[in-house]
Amino acid sequence: MLRELSVGECQEILRRHRIGRLAMRDVEGAYIVPISYAFLGGEIHAHAAPGHKIRLMRLWPHVAFQVDEVEDAAHWRSVLVRGRFQEVESEEEKQLSRLLLLRAFEGNPMSVTAGHGHRTSLADAVLFRVSANEITGRAEGL
């Protein structure tokens, strides 16, 4: 049976996971990519190499972020965050963001940056957060 998840249930799912999909506007329509992240205080904290997705988010800062937990076709949870891209700019905020990501990935900087097509170190990355305007979720069979 399909059911709505509470904001608290959605936040717990976001805290549990480290990989999600970030969607943004592109000139040709939509662009979606997997990213590593940490969730704290209603915000998705992440990083990226300077490139296409950063350019897009700077142009059109309204984004969406999704995380799924799938056991099988009849048992799943999905969380959608709609929000706004905010680049982390001050050195103090950058240090806090790097620390948050490192803690989320148990202190292993290679885990934070693994799986990205353009591997970059946290020191060289563009750090950003997605401030949630809306967090919703649904579940089937769980």
MILO-759018 format. One record per residue (C-alpha): residue number from 1; chain; y, x, z. Coordinates in steps of 0.001 Angstrom, whole numbers, plus 500000, padded with zeros to 6 digits. Last residue first. Layout:
// MILO-759018
NUM/A/Y/X/Z
...
This chain:
// MILO-759018
142/A/499261/507134/504161
141/A/498006/504965/501271
140/A/501165/505235/499206
139/A/504372/506692/500566
138/A/508023/506400/499690
137/A/511110/508380/500533
136/A/514872/508346/500728
135/A/517540/510841/501730
134/A/521128/510123/500664
133/A/524358/512107/500621
132/A/522470/515293/501411
131/A/524341/518591/501312
130/A/522544/520845/498871
129/A/522968/524425/499906
128/A/523676/527630/498092
127/A/523041/531369/498044
126/A/523595/533243/494784
125/A/521098/536046/494972
124/A/521726/539801/495124
123/A/521014/540350/498851
122/A/518297/537685/498800
121/A/516538/539765/496191
120/A/516089/538454/492692
119/A/513090/537377/490671
118/A/514152/535703/487448
117/A/511247/533387/486656
116/A/511008/532518/490321
115/A/507536/532373/491830
114/A/508179/534618/494781
113/A/511736/535008/496104
112/A/511225/533668/499615
111/A/507693/535038/499801
110/A/508896/538536/498863
109/A/511480/538390/501673
108/A/508711/537936/504268
107/A/510260/537046/507620
106/A/508101/533989/508215
105/A/509222/532168/505064
104/A/511376/529693/506983
103/A/512700/532550/509108
102/A/513700/534503/505993
101/A/515426/531459/504525
100/A/517395/530801/507731
99/A/518347/534473/508025
98/A/519587/534553/504424
97/A/521679/531414/505038
96/A/523170/532803/508261
95/A/524105/536071/506541
94/A/525633/534178/503632
93/A/527632/531968/506015
92/A/529128/535039/507696
91/A/529854/536687/504339
90/A/531758/533604/503187
89/A/530732/531987/499906
88/A/527729/529706/500158
87/A/527809/527593/496993
86/A/527782/523871/497605
85/A/525647/521618/495407
84/A/526013/517919/496238
83/A/523470/515361/497209
82/A/520603/513077/496410
81/A/517457/513904/498331
80/A/514170/512340/497223
79/A/511011/512413/499329
78/A/507511/511605/498058
77/A/504352/510850/500012
76/A/500843/510515/498590
75/A/497424/508868/498931
74/A/496120/506708/496046
73/A/496463/509272/493244
72/A/495131/512072/495463
71/A/496226/514132/498473
70/A/499777/514475/497214
69/A/502722/515610/499331
68/A/505869/515582/497229
67/A/509323/517161/497533
66/A/512329/516193/495445
65/A/515923/517419/495109
64/A/518773/515734/493280
63/A/522091/517159/492134
62/A/525803/516337/491899
61/A/527612/519667/491437
60/A/528249/519352/487694
59/A/529966/522482/486380
58/A/529020/524788/489283
57/A/525562/523209/489291
56/A/525085/523961/485593
55/A/526212/527574/485884
54/A/523889/528085/488890
53/A/520989/526569/486951
52/A/521575/528784/483908
51/A/522064/532174/485510
50/A/522895/534110/488656
49/A/519585/534460/490456
48/A/518923/531597/492803
47/A/519083/530737/496472
46/A/518231/527859/498782
45/A/519267/525810/501811
44/A/518588/522054/501610
43/A/520849/520297/504094
42/A/520389/517468/506589
41/A/520650/519785/509564
40/A/518095/522292/508350
39/A/515738/522413/505395
38/A/514556/525713/503914
37/A/514052/526294/500217
36/A/512054/527875/497424
35/A/512838/526341/494037
34/A/511041/524464/491262
33/A/513221/523545/488280
32/A/514659/520385/486706
31/A/517225/520043/483920
30/A/518578/516705/482726
29/A/520389/515593/479598
28/A/521392/517886/476706
27/A/524542/519223/478370
26/A/522528/519638/481562
25/A/522731/517657/484792
24/A/520743/518789/487771
23/A/517310/518450/489284
22/A/515870/520696/491996
21/A/512126/520579/492604
20/A/510567/521567/495912
19/A/508859/524537/497550
18/A/509004/525379/501275
17/A/507508/522301/502931
16/A/507213/521050/506491
15/A/510962/520598/507142
14/A/511336/518325/504095
13/A/508358/516245/505247
12/A/509912/515907/508724
11/A/513235/514908/507164
10/A/511570/512154/505168
9/A/509795/510794/508264
8/A/513128/510763/510142
7/A/514894/509036/507235
6/A/512216/506348/507396
5/A/509624/506182/504646
4/A/509369/503090/502440
3/A/505895/501706/501845
2/A/503406/501356/498997
1/A/500000/500000/500000
